[in-house]
Amino acid sequence: MTELEQQLLSAFEQLQSSYELQQQEWQQAYSNLQTMYERTSAETAALRQQVTSLSEQVENLSKQLKG
């Protein structure tokens, strides 16, 4: 193998290694975002339920005050 071929092979291997590392980082970032989305969705649903409950309580208290 010539010196140029060795240099090209080395450069390619470094590029491939860099790409693999970047790919792993992207996959981890995606996984983290997916976890955050799921947690946020669950929290939003819980908050929506609490708001509904509080709205019903306000409505009932309003009716009691009018009645």
C-alpha positions as CSV (number, residue, x, y, z in Angstrom):
1,M,0.0,0.0,0.0
2,T,1.4,3.4,-1.0
3,E,1.8,6.3,1.4
4,L,-1.1,8.1,-0.2
5,E,-3.3,5.1,0.1
6,Q,-2.4,4.7,3.8
7,Q,-3.2,8.4,4.4
8,L,-6.5,8.1,2.5
9,L,-7.4,5.0,4.5
10,S,-6.5,6.7,7.8
11,A,-8.6,9.7,6.9
12,F,-11.5,7.5,5.9
13,E,-11.3,5.6,9.1
14,Q,-11.2,8.8,11.1
15,L,-14.2,10.1,9.2
16,Q,-16.1,6.9,9.8
17,S,-15.3,6.9,13.5
18,S,-16.5,10.5,13.7
19,Y,-19.7,9.7,11.9
20,E,-20.4,6.8,14.1
21,L,-19.9,8.9,17.2
22,Q,-22.2,11.6,15.8
23,Q,-24.8,9.0,15.0
24,Q,-24.7,7.7,18.6
25,E,-25.1,11.3,19.9
26,W,-28.1,11.9,17.6
27,Q,-29.7,8.7,18.7
28,Q,-29.2,9.6,22.4
29,A,-30.6,13.1,21.8
30,Y,-33.6,11.7,20.0
31,S,-34.2,9.2,22.9
32,N,-34.0,12.1,25.4
33,L,-36.4,14.2,23.4
34,Q,-38.8,11.2,23.1
35,T,-38.7,10.7,26.9
36,M,-39.3,14.4,27.5
37,Y,-42.2,14.4,25.1
38,E,-43.8,11.5,26.8
39,R,-43.3,13.0,30.3
40,T,-44.7,16.4,29.1
41,S,-47.7,14.7,27.5
42,A,-48.5,12.9,30.7
43,E,-48.1,16.0,32.8
44,T,-50.3,18.0,30.4
45,A,-53.0,15.3,30.7
46,A,-52.8,15.4,34.5
47,L,-53.0,19.2,34.5
48,R,-55.9,19.2,32.0
49,Q,-57.8,16.9,34.4
50,Q,-57.0,19.2,37.4
51,V,-58.3,22.2,35.4
52,T,-61.5,20.4,34.5
53,S,-62.0,19.4,38.2
54,L,-61.3,23.0,39.4
55,S,-63.7,24.4,36.7
56,E,-66.4,22.0,37.9
57,Q,-65.8,23.1,41.5
58,V,-66.0,26.8,40.6
59,E,-69.2,26.1,38.6
60,N,-70.8,24.3,41.6
61,L,-69.8,27.1,44.0
62,S,-71.2,29.7,41.7
63,K,-74.5,27.8,41.6
64,Q,-74.5,27.6,45.4
65,L,-74.0,31.3,45.7
66,K,-76.8,32.1,43.2
67,G,-79.2,29.6,44.7
